Amino acid sequence: MVRADSSPEPTTDIVPPDTIQWRLRYHVGEIQHYTEWTTEFPTIENYYDQYHHGDPAHDVAIERRAVIET
């Protein structure tokens, strides 16, 4: 589901290399929001279409979770 993230800065988390995760970032007014991370890209793509063509969301983008190997 959609949730607000109090941190406007992107965060970097470590995830297993075989797991690719996606989320949607968008703004409503001056507030930036994010969906939960998910491996289901079609779900995020569907959200993107809805929010990109809808009102009042703007600056809609799909983000991919980075994998950091240490």
Predicted model as a PDB file, atoms N, CA, C, CB and O in Angstrom, pLDDT in the B-factor column:
MODEL        1                                                                  
ATOM      1  N   MET A   1       0.831  -1.179   0.000  1.00 49.00           N  
ATOM      2  CA  MET A   1       0.000   0.000   0.000  1.00 49.00           C  
ATOM      3  C   MET A   1       0.878   1.246   0.000  1.00 49.00           C  
ATOM      4  CB  MET A   1      -0.947  -0.004   1.207  1.00 49.00           C  
ATOM      5  O   MET A   1       2.094   1.171   0.177  1.00 49.00           O  
ATOM      6  N   VAL A   2       0.256   2.353  -0.196  1.00 50.00           N  
ATOM      7  CA  VAL A   2       0.965   3.617  -0.270  1.00 50.00           C  
ATOM      8  C   VAL A   2       1.189   4.143   1.137  1.00 50.00           C  
ATOM      9  CB  VAL A   2       0.189   4.642  -1.126  1.00 50.00           C  
ATOM     10  O   VAL A   2       0.314   4.042   1.997  1.00 50.00           O  
ATOM     11  N   ARG A   3       2.381   4.709   1.364  1.00 53.00           N  
ATOM     12  CA  ARG A   3       2.679   5.294   2.665  1.00 53.00           C  
ATOM     13  C   ARG A   3       3.527   6.538   2.466  1.00 53.00           C  
ATOM     14  CB  ARG A   3       3.401   4.276   3.584  1.00 53.00           C  
ATOM     15  O   ARG A   3       4.186   6.698   1.438  1.00 53.00           O  
ATOM     16  N   ALA A   4       3.505   7.404   3.446  1.00 51.00           N  
ATOM     17  CA  ALA A   4       4.366   8.586   3.419  1.00 51.00           C  
ATOM     18  C   ALA A   4       5.689   8.228   4.063  1.00 51.00           C  
ATOM     19  CB  ALA A   4       3.702   9.796   4.147  1.00 51.00           C  
ATOM     20  O   ALA A   4       5.721   7.511   5.063  1.00 51.00           O  
ATOM     21  N   ASP A   5       6.772   8.717   3.505  1.00 53.00           N  
ATOM     22  CA  ASP A   5       8.096   8.479   4.060  1.00 53.00           C  
ATOM     23  C   ASP A   5       8.598   9.799   4.608  1.00 53.00           C  
ATOM     24  CB  ASP A   5       9.079   7.890   2.992  1.00 53.00           C  
ATOM     25  O   ASP A   5       8.629  10.797   3.887  1.00 53.00           O  
ATOM     26  N   SER A   6       8.989   9.820   5.866  1.00 52.00           N  
ATOM     27  CA  SER A   6       9.432  11.065   6.488  1.00 52.00           C  
ATOM     28  C   SER A   6      10.789  11.523   5.977  1.00 52.00           C  
ATOM     29  CB  SER A   6       9.488  10.902   7.984  1.00 52.00           C  
ATOM     30  O   SER A   6      11.162  12.678   6.179  1.00 52.00           O  
ATOM     31  N   SER A   7      11.530  10.644   5.322  1.00 54.00           N  
ATOM     32  CA  SER A   7      12.853  10.985   4.817  1.00 54.00           C  
ATOM     33  C   SER A   7      12.779  11.310   3.331  1.00 54.00           C  
ATOM     34  CB  SER A   7      13.844   9.836   5.068  1.00 54.00           C  
ATOM     35  O   SER A   7      12.491  10.423   2.529  1.00 54.00           O  
ATOM     36  N   PRO A   8      13.033  12.566   2.941  1.00 54.00           N  
ATOM     37  CA  PRO A   8      12.984  12.896   1.526  1.00 54.00           C  
ATOM     38  C   PRO A   8      14.196  12.391   0.747  1.00 54.00           C  
ATOM     39  CB  PRO A   8      12.867  14.378   1.362  1.00 54.00           C  
ATOM     40  O   PRO A   8      14.162  12.337  -0.483  1.00 54.00           O  
ATOM     41  N   GLU A   9      15.241  12.032   1.433  1.00 58.00           N  
ATOM     42  CA  GLU A   9      16.456  11.559   0.788  1.00 58.00           C  
ATOM     43  C   GLU A   9      16.335  10.070   0.481  1.00 58.00           C  
ATOM     44  CB  GLU A   9      17.688  11.833   1.675  1.00 58.00           C  
ATOM     45  O   GLU A   9      15.828   9.318   1.315  1.00 58.00           O  
ATOM     46  N   PRO A  10      16.788   9.620  -0.696  1.00 57.00           N  
ATOM     47  CA  PRO A  10      16.770   8.184  -0.983  1.00 57.00           C  
ATOM     48  C   PRO A  10      17.670   7.442   0.000  1.00 57.00           C  
ATOM     49  CB  PRO A  10      17.221   7.909  -2.439  1.00 57.00           C  
ATOM     50  O   PRO A  10      18.718   7.949   0.400  1.00 57.00           O  
ATOM     51  N   THR A  11      17.260   6.262   0.377  1.00 57.00           N  
ATOM     52  CA  THR A  11      18.069   5.458   1.282  1.00 57.00           C  
ATOM     53  C   THR A  11      18.621   4.263   0.522  1.00 57.00           C  
ATOM     54  CB  THR A  11      17.244   4.997   2.513  1.00 57.00           C  
ATOM     55  O   THR A  11      18.068   3.855  -0.499  1.00 57.00           O  
ATOM     56  N   THR A  12      19.700   3.714   1.020  1.00 58.00           N  
ATOM     57  CA  THR A  12      20.308   2.547   0.408  1.00 58.00           C  
ATOM     58  C   THR A  12      20.247   1.411   1.408  1.00 58.00           C  
ATOM     59  CB  THR A  12      21.772   2.832  -0.037  1.00 58.00           C  
ATOM     60  O   THR A  12      20.759   1.520   2.522  1.00 58.00           O  
ATOM     61  N   ASP A  13      19.620   0.325   1.005  1.00 58.00           N  
ATOM     62  CA  ASP A  13      19.511  -0.856   1.835  1.00 58.00           C  
ATOM     63  C   ASP A  13      20.195  -2.020   1.126  1.00 58.00           C  
ATOM     64  CB  ASP A  13      18.028  -1.183   2.146  1.00 58.00           C  
ATOM     65  O   ASP A  13      20.358  -2.017  -0.094  1.00 58.00           O  
ATOM     66  N   ILE A  14      20.587  -3.005   1.911  1.00 58.00           N  
ATOM     67  CA  ILE A  14      21.191  -4.196   1.335  1.00 58.00           C  
ATOM     68  C   ILE A  14      20.089  -5.240   1.171  1.00 58.00           C  
ATOM     69  CB  ILE A  14      22.367  -4.736   2.228  1.00 58.00           C  
ATOM     70  O   ILE A  14      19.390  -5.566   2.130  1.00 58.00           O  
ATOM     71  N   VAL A  15      19.938  -5.758  -0.039  1.00 53.00           N  
ATOM     72  CA  VAL A  15      18.967  -6.811  -0.327  1.00 53.00           C  
ATOM     73  C   VAL A  15      19.697  -7.934  -1.039  1.00 53.00           C  
ATOM     74  CB  VAL A  15      17.772  -6.277  -1.189  1.00 53.00           C  
ATOM     75  O   VAL A  15      20.756  -7.710  -1.626  1.00 53.00           O  
ATOM     76  N   PRO A  16      19.149  -9.132  -0.995  1.00 58.00           N  
ATOM     77  CA  PRO A  16      19.810 -10.231  -1.714  1.00 58.00           C  
ATOM     78  C   PRO A  16      19.940  -9.895  -3.197  1.00 58.00           C  
ATOM     79  CB  PRO A  16      19.026 -11.553  -1.532  1.00 58.00           C  
ATOM     80  O   PRO A  16      19.016  -9.327  -3.779  1.00 58.00           O  
ATOM     81  N   PRO A  17      21.072 -10.237  -3.822  1.00 55.00           N  
ATOM     82  CA  PRO A  17      21.308  -9.870  -5.220  1.00 55.00           C  
ATOM     83  C   PRO A  17      20.295 -10.456  -6.192  1.00 55.00           C  
ATOM     84  CB  PRO A  17      22.676 -10.304  -5.624  1.00 55.00           C  
ATOM     85  O   PRO A  17      20.101  -9.905  -7.275  1.00 55.00           O  
ATOM     86  N   ASP A  18      19.640 -11.563  -5.833  1.00 61.00           N  
ATOM     87  CA  ASP A  18      18.664 -12.164  -6.744  1.00 61.00           C  
ATOM     88  C   ASP A  18      17.274 -11.548  -6.595  1.00 61.00           C  
ATOM     89  CB  ASP A  18      18.585 -13.660  -6.505  1.00 61.00           C  
ATOM     90  O   ASP A  18      16.347 -11.944  -7.301  1.00 61.00           O  
ATOM     91  N   THR A  19      17.120 -10.593  -5.695  1.00 78.00           N  
ATOM     92  CA  THR A  19      15.838  -9.951  -5.468  1.00 78.00           C  
ATOM     93  C   THR A  19      15.892  -8.509  -5.961  1.00 78.00           C  
ATOM     94  CB  THR A  19      15.456 -10.004  -3.974  1.00 78.00           C  
ATOM     95  O   THR A  19      16.636  -7.687  -5.427  1.00 78.00           O  
ATOM     96  N   ILE A  20      15.100  -8.215  -6.978  1.00 89.00           N  
ATOM     97  CA  ILE A  20      15.001  -6.852  -7.482  1.00 89.00           C  
ATOM     98  C   ILE A  20      13.702  -6.280  -6.932  1.00 89.00           C  
ATOM     99  CB  ILE A  20      15.042  -6.800  -9.063  1.00 89.00           C  
ATOM    100  O   ILE A  20      12.638  -6.881  -7.079  1.00 89.00           O  
ATOM    101  N   GLN A  21      13.796  -5.119  -6.302  1.00 94.00           N  
ATOM    102  CA  GLN A  21      12.610  -4.506  -5.709  1.00 94.00           C  
ATOM    103  C   GLN A  21      12.378  -3.123  -6.295  1.00 94.00           C  
ATOM    104  CB  GLN A  21      12.747  -4.421  -4.182  1.00 94.00           C  
ATOM    105  O   GLN A  21      13.317  -2.422  -6.674  1.00 94.00           O  
ATOM    106  N   TRP A  22      11.110  -2.748  -6.360  1.00 95.00           N  
ATOM    107  CA  TRP A  22      10.686  -1.490  -6.955  1.00 95.00           C  
ATOM    108  C   TRP A  22       9.727  -0.773  -6.023  1.00 95.00           C  
ATOM    109  CB  TRP A  22      10.032  -1.727  -8.322  1.00 95.00           C  
ATOM    110  O   TRP A  22       9.062  -1.400  -5.200  1.00 95.00           O  
ATOM    111  N   ARG A  23       9.659   0.556  -6.158  1.00 95.00           N  
ATOM    112  CA  ARG A  23       8.646   1.338  -5.463  1.00 95.00           C  
ATOM    113  C   ARG A  23       8.335   2.572  -6.311  1.00 95.00           C  
ATOM    114  CB  ARG A  23       9.124   1.742  -4.024  1.00 95.00           C  
ATOM    115  O   ARG A  23       9.084   2.930  -7.221  1.00 95.00           O  
ATOM    116  N   LEU A  24       7.229   3.200  -5.992  1.00 94.00           N  
ATOM    117  CA  LEU A  24       6.812   4.399  -6.689  1.00 94.00           C  
ATOM    118  C   LEU A  24       7.044   5.601  -5.786  1.00 94.00           C  
ATOM    119  CB  LEU A  24       5.331   4.305  -7.119  1.00 94.00           C  
ATOM    120  O   LEU A  24       6.688   5.575  -4.608  1.00 94.00           O  
ATOM    121  N   ARG A  25       7.640   6.655  -6.338  1.00 94.00           N  
ATOM    122  CA  ARG A  25       7.826   7.919  -5.614  1.00 94.00           C  
ATOM    123  C   ARG A  25       6.975   8.967  -6.317  1.00 94.00           C  
ATOM    124  CB  ARG A  25       9.350   8.352  -5.564  1.00 94.00           C  
ATOM    125  O   ARG A  25       6.980   9.061  -7.544  1.00 94.00           O  
ATOM    126  N   TYR A  26       6.244   9.753  -5.534  1.00 93.00           N  
ATOM    127  CA  TYR A  26       5.404  10.789  -6.124  1.00 93.00           C  
ATOM    128  C   TYR A  26       5.187  11.910  -5.116  1.00 93.00           C  
ATOM    129  CB  TYR A  26       4.049  10.203  -6.585  1.00 93.00           C  
ATOM    130  O   TYR A  26       5.411  11.733  -3.918  1.00 93.00           O  
ATOM    131  N   HIS A  27       4.758  13.044  -5.601  1.00 93.00           N  
ATOM    132  CA  HIS A  27       4.477  14.202  -4.756  1.00 93.00           C  
ATOM    133  C   HIS A  27       2.993  14.533  -4.817  1.00 93.00           C  
ATOM    134  CB  HIS A  27       5.324  15.423  -5.189  1.00 93.00           C  
ATOM    135  O   HIS A  27       2.367  14.438  -5.873  1.00 93.00           O  
ATOM    136  N   VAL A  28       2.449  14.915  -3.694  1.00 90.00           N  
ATOM    137  CA  VAL A  28       1.114  15.500  -3.622  1.00 90.00           C  
ATOM    138  C   VAL A  28       1.322  16.831  -2.925  1.00 90.00           C  
ATOM    139  CB  VAL A  28       0.060  14.562  -2.851  1.00 90.00           C  
ATOM    140  O   VAL A  28       1.628  16.882  -1.733  1.00 90.00           O  
ATOM    141  N   GLY A  29       1.152  17.903  -3.676  1.00 88.00           N  
ATOM    142  CA  GLY A  29       1.503  19.218  -3.144  1.00 88.00           C  
ATOM    143  C   GLY A  29       3.007  19.262  -2.940  1.00 88.00           C  
ATOM    144  O   GLY A  29       3.774  18.963  -3.856  1.00 88.00           O  
ATOM    145  N   GLU A  30       3.422  19.629  -1.754  1.00 89.00           N  
ATOM    146  CA  GLU A  30       4.854  19.701  -1.424  1.00 89.00           C  
ATOM    147  C   GLU A  30       5.358  18.449  -0.706  1.00 89.00           C  
ATOM    148  CB  GLU A  30       5.123  20.921  -0.558  1.00 89.00           C  
ATOM    149  O   GLU A  30       6.538  18.370  -0.365  1.00 89.00           O  
ATOM    150  N   ILE A  31       4.486  17.477  -0.475  1.00 92.00           N  
ATOM    151  CA  ILE A  31       4.862  16.290   0.300  1.00 92.00           C  
ATOM    152  C   ILE A  31       5.210  15.136  -0.630  1.00 92.00           C  
ATOM    153  CB  ILE A  31       3.723  15.879   1.256  1.00 92.00           C  
ATOM    154  O   ILE A  31       4.459  14.804  -1.547  1.00 92.00           O  
ATOM    155  N   GLN A  32       6.375  14.529  -0.370  1.00 94.00           N  
ATOM    156  CA  GLN A  32       6.840  13.389  -1.155  1.00 94.00           C  
ATOM    157  C   GLN A  32       6.343  12.101  -0.499  1.00 94.00           C  
ATOM    158  CB  GLN A  32       8.397  13.388  -1.276  1.00 94.00           C  
ATOM    159  O   GLN A  32       6.408  11.958   0.722  1.00 94.00           O  
ATOM    160  N   HIS A  33       5.853  11.175  -1.302  1.00 94.00           N  
ATOM    161  CA  HIS A  33       5.325   9.901  -0.812  1.00 94.00           C  
ATOM    162  C   HIS A  33       5.998   8.748  -1.545  1.00 94.00           C  
ATOM    163  CB  HIS A  33       3.788   9.833  -0.992  1.00 94.00           C  
ATOM    164  O   HIS A  33       6.552   8.917  -2.631  1.00 94.00           O  
ATOM    165  N   TYR A  34       5.934   7.555  -0.915  1.00 94.00           N  
ATOM    166  CA  TYR A  34       6.488   6.341  -1.513  1.00 94.00           C  
ATOM    167  C   TYR A  34       5.518   5.190  -1.293  1.00 94.00           C  
ATOM    168  CB  TYR A  34       7.883   6.007  -0.914  1.00 94.00           C  
ATOM    169  O   TYR A  34       4.790   5.167  -0.301  1.00 94.00           O  
ATOM    170  N   THR A  35       5.507   4.235  -2.218  1.00 93.00           N  
ATOM    171  CA  THR A  35       4.822   2.977  -1.960  1.00 93.00           C  
ATOM    172  C   THR A  35       5.811   2.063  -1.242  1.00 93.00           C  
ATOM    173  CB  THR A  35       4.287   2.322  -3.292  1.00 93.00           C  
ATOM    174  O   THR A  35       6.988   2.399  -1.104  1.00 93.00           O  
ATOM    175  N   GLU A  36       5.334   0.918  -0.789  1.00 94.00           N  
ATOM    176  CA  GLU A  36       6.216  -0.076  -0.180  1.00 94.00           C  
ATOM    177  C   GLU A  36       7.083  -0.700  -1.270  1.00 94.00           C  
ATOM    178  CB  GLU A  36       5.396  -1.172   0.573  1.00 94.00           C  
ATOM    179  O   GLU A  36       6.688  -0.746  -2.436  1.00 94.00           O  
ATOM    180  N   TRP A  37       8.274  -1.182  -0.884  1.00 94.00           N  
ATOM    181  CA  TRP A  37       9.119  -1.925  -1.812  1.00 94.00           C  
ATOM    182  C   TRP A  37       8.418  -3.222  -2.161  1.00 94.00           C  
ATOM    183  CB  TRP A  37      10.529  -2.198  -1.208  1.00 94.00           C  
ATOM    184  O   TRP A  37       7.827  -3.858  -1.288  1.00 94.00           O  
ATOM    185  N   THR A  38       8.472  -3.627  -3.426  1.00 94.00           N  
ATOM    186  CA  THR A  38       7.868  -4.880  -3.860  1.00 94.00           C  
ATOM    187  C   THR A  38       8.672  -5.468  -5.011  1.00 94.00           C  
ATOM    188  CB  THR A  38       6.398  -4.665  -4.278  1.00 94.00           C  
ATOM    189  O   THR A  38       9.346  -4.744  -5.745  1.00 94.00           O  
ATOM    190  N   THR A  39       8.595  -6.783  -5.160  1.00 93.00           N  
ATOM    191  CA  THR A  39       9.239  -7.450  -6.291  1.00 93.00           C  
ATOM    192  C   THR A  39       8.298  -7.513  -7.487  1.00 93.00           C  
ATOM    193  CB  THR A  39       9.691  -8.865  -5.898  1.00 93.00           C  
ATOM    194  O   THR A  39       8.701  -7.929  -8.574  1.00 93.00           O  
ATOM    195  N   GLU A  40       7.059  -7.107  -7.296  1.00 93.00           N  
ATOM    196  CA  GLU A  40       6.041  -7.162  -8.345  1.00 93.00           C  
ATOM    197  C   GLU A  40       6.074  -5.896  -9.199  1.00 93.00           C  
ATOM    198  CB  GLU A  40       4.642  -7.352  -7.729  1.00 93.00           C  
ATOM    199  O   GLU A  40       5.352  -4.939  -8.916  1.00 93.00           O  
ATOM    200  N   PHE A  41       6.913  -5.884 -10.249  1.00 94.00           N  
ATOM    201  CA  PHE A  41       7.021  -4.704 -11.097  1.00 94.00           C  
ATOM    202  C   PHE A  41       5.699  -4.332 -11.769  1.00 94.00           C  
ATOM    203  CB  PHE A  41       8.077  -4.929 -12.148  1.00 94.00           C  
ATOM    204  O   PHE A  41       5.395  -3.143 -11.863  1.00 94.00           O  
ATOM    205  N   PRO A  42       4.890  -5.300 -12.245  1.00 94.00           N  
ATOM    206  CA  PRO A  42       3.616  -4.908 -12.855  1.00 94.00           C  
ATOM    207  C   PRO A  42       2.713  -4.097 -11.919  1.00 94.00           C  
ATOM    208  CB  PRO A  42       2.878  -6.138 -13.311  1.00 94.00           C  
ATOM    209  O   PRO A  42       1.971  -3.228 -12.377  1.00 94.00           O  
ATOM    210  N   THR A  43       2.770  -4.372 -10.636  1.00 93.00           N  
ATOM    211  CA  THR A  43       1.992  -3.601  -9.661  1.00 93.00           C  
ATOM    212  C   THR A  43       2.467  -2.154  -9.632  1.00 93.00           C  
ATOM    213  CB  THR A  43       2.101  -4.228  -8.253  1.00 93.00           C  
ATOM    214  O   THR A  43       1.651  -1.233  -9.675  1.00 93.00           O  
ATOM    215  N   ILE A  44       3.776  -1.947  -9.559  1.00 94.00           N  
ATOM    216  CA  ILE A  44       4.338  -0.600  -9.529  1.00 94.00           C  
ATOM    217  C   ILE A  44       4.071   0.117 -10.847  1.00 94.00           C  
ATOM    218  CB  ILE A  44       5.849  -0.649  -9.245  1.00 94.00           C  
ATOM    219  O   ILE A  44       3.772   1.311 -10.859  1.00 94.00           O  
ATOM    220  N   GLU A  45       4.179  -0.608 -11.951  1.00 94.00           N  
ATOM    221  CA  GLU A  45       3.907  -0.026 -13.254  1.00 94.00           C  
ATOM    222  C   GLU A  45       2.442   0.440 -13.349  1.00 94.00           C  
ATOM    223  CB  GLU A  45       4.223  -1.045 -14.366  1.00 94.00           C  
ATOM    224  O   GLU A  45       2.151   1.491 -13.920  1.00 94.00           O  
ATOM    225  N   ASN A  46       1.542  -0.350 -12.786  1.00 93.00           N  
ATOM    226  CA  ASN A  46       0.135   0.013 -12.758  1.00 93.00           C  
ATOM    227  C   ASN A  46      -0.080   1.271 -11.916  1.00 93.00           C  
ATOM    228  CB  ASN A  46      -0.707  -1.149 -12.211  1.00 93.00           C  
ATOM    229  O   ASN A  46      -0.799   2.181 -12.329  1.00 93.00           O  
ATOM    230  N   TYR A  47       0.548   1.323 -10.725  1.00 91.00           N  
ATOM    231  CA  TYR A  47       0.476   2.531  -9.894  1.00 91.00           C  
ATOM    232  C   TYR A  47       1.004   3.746 -10.659  1.00 91.00           C  
ATOM    233  CB  TYR A  47       1.277   2.336  -8.587  1.00 91.00           C  
ATOM    234  O   TYR A  47       0.419   4.827 -10.607  1.00 91.00           O  
ATOM    235  N   TYR A  48       2.128   3.548 -11.375  1.00 93.00           N  
ATOM    236  CA  TYR A  48       2.715   4.649 -12.132  1.00 93.00           C  
ATOM    237  C   TYR A  48       1.708   5.213 -13.134  1.00 93.00           C  
ATOM    238  CB  TYR A  48       3.987   4.183 -12.859  1.00 93.00           C  
ATOM    239  O   TYR A  48       1.516   6.426 -13.216  1.00 93.00           O  
ATOM    240  N   ASP A  49       1.076   4.332 -13.885  1.00 92.00           N  
ATOM    241  CA  ASP A  49       0.088   4.781 -14.869  1.00 92.00           C  
ATOM    242  C   ASP A  49      -1.053   5.550 -14.203  1.00 92.00           C  
ATOM    243  CB  ASP A  49      -0.472   3.582 -15.642  1.00 92.00           C  
ATOM    244  O   ASP A  49      -1.485   6.587 -14.706  1.00 92.00           O  
ATOM    245  N   GLN A  50      -1.534   5.041 -13.076  1.00 89.00           N  
ATOM    246  CA  GLN A  50      -2.636   5.698 -12.373  1.00 89.00           C  
ATOM    247  C   GLN A  50      -2.226   7.066 -11.829  1.00 89.00           C  
ATOM    248  CB  GLN A  50      -3.131   4.813 -11.231  1.00 89.00           C  
ATOM    249  O   GLN A  50      -2.952   8.046 -12.001  1.00 89.00           O  
ATOM    250  N   TYR A  51      -1.082   7.136 -11.182  1.00 86.00           N  
ATOM    251  CA  TYR A  51      -0.654   8.384 -10.555  1.00 86.00           C  
ATOM    252  C   TYR A  51      -0.156   9.396 -11.590  1.00 86.00           C  
ATOM    253  CB  TYR A  51       0.442   8.107  -9.529  1.00 86.00           C  
ATOM    254  O   TYR A  51      -0.373  10.598 -11.435  1.00 86.00           O  
ATOM    255  N   HIS A  52       0.511   8.915 -12.644  1.00 85.00           N  
ATOM    256  CA  HIS A  52       1.058   9.798 -13.662  1.00 85.00           C  
ATOM    257  C   HIS A  52      -0.055  10.525 -14.422  1.00 85.00           C  
ATOM    258  CB  HIS A  52       1.930   9.003 -14.634  1.00 85.00           C  
ATOM    259  O   HIS A  52       0.090  11.696 -14.774  1.00 85.00           O  
ATOM    260  N   HIS A  53      -1.150   9.836 -14.666  1.00 85.00           N  
ATOM    261  CA  HIS A  53      -2.253  10.420 -15.422  1.00 85.00           C  
ATOM    262  C   HIS A  53      -3.339  10.987 -14.515  1.00 85.00           C  
ATOM    263  CB  HIS A  53      -2.851   9.384 -16.346  1.00 85.00           C  
ATOM    264  O   HIS A  53      -4.300  11.586 -14.997  1.00 85.00           O  
ATOM    265  N   GLY A  54      -3.192  10.803 -13.214  1.00 80.00           N  
ATOM    266  CA  GLY A  54      -4.215  11.273 -12.281  1.00 80.00           C  
ATOM    267  C   GLY A  54      -3.909  12.644 -11.725  1.00 80.00           C  
ATOM    268  O   GLY A  54      -2.921  13.286 -12.082  1.00 80.00           O  
ATOM    269  N   ASP A  55      -4.774  13.062 -10.856  1.00 80.00           N  
ATOM    270  CA  ASP A  55      -4.636  14.355 -10.200  1.00 80.00           C  
ATOM    271  C   ASP A  55      -4.815  14.109  -8.723  1.00 80.00           C  
ATOM    272  CB  ASP A  55      -5.668  15.411 -10.741  1.00 80.00           C  
ATOM    273  O   ASP A  55      -5.735  13.355  -8.405  1.00 80.00           O  
ATOM    274  N   PRO A  56      -4.108  14.609  -7.828  1.00 84.00           N  
ATOM    275  CA  PRO A  56      -3.186  15.730  -7.841  1.00 84.00           C  
ATOM    276  C   PRO A  56      -1.711  15.341  -7.789  1.00 84.00           C  
ATOM    277  CB  PRO A  56      -3.491  16.617  -6.704  1.00 84.00           C  
ATOM    278  O   PRO A  56      -0.864  16.213  -7.591  1.00 84.00           O  
ATOM    279  N   ALA A  57      -1.373  14.052  -7.962  1.00 85.00           N  
ATOM    280  CA  ALA A  57       0.031  13.630  -7.873  1.00 85.00           C  
ATOM    281  C   ALA A  57       0.848  14.196  -9.033  1.00 85.00           C  
ATOM    282  CB  ALA A  57       0.131  12.092  -7.860  1.00 85.00           C  
ATOM    283  O   ALA A  57       0.357  14.348 -10.152  1.00 85.00           O  
ATOM    284  N   HIS A  58       2.118  14.504  -8.727  1.00 89.00           N  
ATOM    285  CA  HIS A  58       3.047  14.972  -9.757  1.00 89.00           C  
ATOM    286  C   HIS A  58       4.439  14.467  -9.432  1.00 89.00           C  
ATOM    287  CB  HIS A  58       3.037  16.522  -9.865  1.00 89.00           C  
ATOM    288  O   HIS A  58       4.664  13.930  -8.347  1.00 89.00           O  
ATOM    289  N   ASP A  59       5.374  14.629 -10.353  1.00 90.00           N  
ATOM    290  CA  ASP A  59       6.750  14.123 -10.208  1.00 90.00           C  
ATOM    291  C   ASP A  59       6.741  12.636  -9.847  1.00 90.00           C  
ATOM    292  CB  ASP A  59       7.516  14.930  -9.126  1.00 90.00           C  
ATOM    293  O   ASP A  59       7.388  12.216  -8.888  1.00 90.00           O  
ATOM    294  N   VAL A  60       6.014  11.864 -10.613  1.00 93.00           N  
ATOM    295  CA  VAL A  60       5.872  10.432 -10.370  1.00 93.00           C  
ATOM    296  C   VAL A  60       7.055   9.701 -10.996  1.00 93.00           C  
ATOM    297  CB  VAL A  60       4.527   9.897 -10.941  1.00 93.00           C  
ATOM    298  O   VAL A  60       7.388   9.944 -12.156  1.00 93.00           O  
ATOM    299  N   ALA A  61       7.699   8.801 -10.234  1.00 93.00           N  
ATOM    300  CA  ALA A  61       8.853   8.061 -10.740  1.00 93.00           C  
ATOM    301  C   ALA A  61       8.909   6.673 -10.119  1.00 93.00           C  
ATOM    302  CB  ALA A  61      10.156   8.825 -10.452  1.00 93.00           C  
ATOM    303  O   ALA A  61       8.515   6.474  -8.970  1.00 93.00           O  
ATOM    304  N   ILE A  62       9.405   5.714 -10.900  1.00 94.00           N  
ATOM    305  CA  ILE A  62       9.646   4.375 -10.393  1.00 94.00           C  
ATOM    306  C   ILE A  62      11.090   4.297  -9.947  1.00 94.00           C  
ATOM    307  CB  ILE A  62       9.329   3.293 -11.464  1.00 94.00           C  
ATOM    308  O   ILE A  62      11.998   4.693 -10.678  1.00 94.00           O  
ATOM    309  N   GLU A  63      11.304   3.778  -8.729  1.00 94.00           N  
ATOM    310  CA  GLU A  63      12.666   3.626  -8.200  1.00 94.00           C  
ATOM    311  C   GLU A  63      12.978   2.143  -8.032  1.00 94.00           C  
ATOM    312  CB  GLU A  63      12.829   4.378  -6.842  1.00 94.00           C  
ATOM    313  O   GLU A  63      12.112   1.346  -7.673  1.00 94.00           O  
ATOM    314  N   ARG A  64      14.234   1.791  -8.299  1.00 94.00           N  
ATOM    315  CA  ARG A  64      14.722   0.436  -8.113  1.00 94.00           C  
ATOM    316  C   ARG A  64      15.656   0.424  -6.911  1.00 94.00           C  
ATOM    317  CB  ARG A  64      15.442  -0.086  -9.391  1.00 94.00           C  
ATOM    318  O   ARG A  64      16.511   1.299  -6.772  1.00 94.00           O  
ATOM    319  N   ARG A  65      15.492  -0.563  -6.049  1.00 89.00           N  
ATOM    320  CA  ARG A  65      16.342  -0.667  -4.869  1.00 89.00           C  
ATOM    321  C   ARG A  65      17.742  -1.101  -5.276  1.00 89.00           C  
ATOM    322  CB  ARG A  65      15.745  -1.656  -3.847  1.00 89.00           C  
ATOM    323  O   ARG A  65      17.913  -2.081  -6.002  1.00 89.00           O  
ATOM    324  N   ALA A  66      18.740  -0.364  -4.804  1.00 80.00           N  
ATOM    325  CA  ALA A  66      20.129  -0.663  -5.131  1.00 80.00           C  
ATOM    326  C   ALA A  66      20.649  -1.822  -4.295  1.00 80.00           C  
ATOM    327  CB  ALA A  66      21.003   0.569  -4.920  1.00 80.00           C  
ATOM    328  O   ALA A  66      20.288  -1.980  -3.129  1.00 80.00           O  
ATOM    329  N   VAL A  67      21.499  -2.625  -4.910  1.00 73.00           N  
ATOM    330  CA  VAL A  67      22.143  -3.731  -4.204  1.00 73.00           C  
ATOM    331  C   VAL A  67      23.594  -3.335  -3.958  1.00 73.00           C  
ATOM    332  CB  VAL A  67      22.046  -5.078  -5.021  1.00 73.00           C  
ATOM    333  O   VAL A  67      24.342  -3.054  -4.894  1.00 73.00           O  
ATOM    334  N   ILE A  68      23.975  -3.317  -2.701  1.00 74.00           N  
ATOM    335  CA  ILE A  68      25.340  -2.957  -2.314  1.00 74.00           C  
ATOM    336  C   ILE A  68      26.045  -4.231  -1.833  1.00 74.00           C  
ATOM    337  CB  ILE A  68      25.345  -1.840  -1.192  1.00 74.00           C  
ATOM    338  O   ILE A  68      25.591  -4.891  -0.898  1.00 74.00           O  
ATOM    339  N   GLU A  69      27.140  -4.556  -2.477  1.00 75.00           N  
ATOM    340  CA  GLU A  69      27.911  -5.727  -2.030  1.00 75.00           C  
ATOM    341  C   GLU A  69      29.122  -5.232  -1.273  1.00 75.00           C  
ATOM    342  CB  GLU A  69      28.339  -6.634  -3.233  1.00 75.00           C  
ATOM    343  O   GLU A  69      29.885  -4.404  -1.771  1.00 75.00           O  
ATOM    344  N   THR A  70      29.293  -5.743  -0.067  1.00 74.00           N  
ATOM    345  CA  THR A  70      30.430  -5.308   0.755  1.00 74.00           C  
ATOM    346  C   THR A  70      31.424  -6.417   0.939  1.00 74.00           C  
ATOM    347  CB  THR A  70      29.959  -4.815   2.109  1.00 74.00           C  
ATOM    348  O   THR A  70      32.443  -6.229   1.603  1.00 74.00           O  
TER     349      THR A  70                                                      
ENDMDL                                                                          
END                                                                             
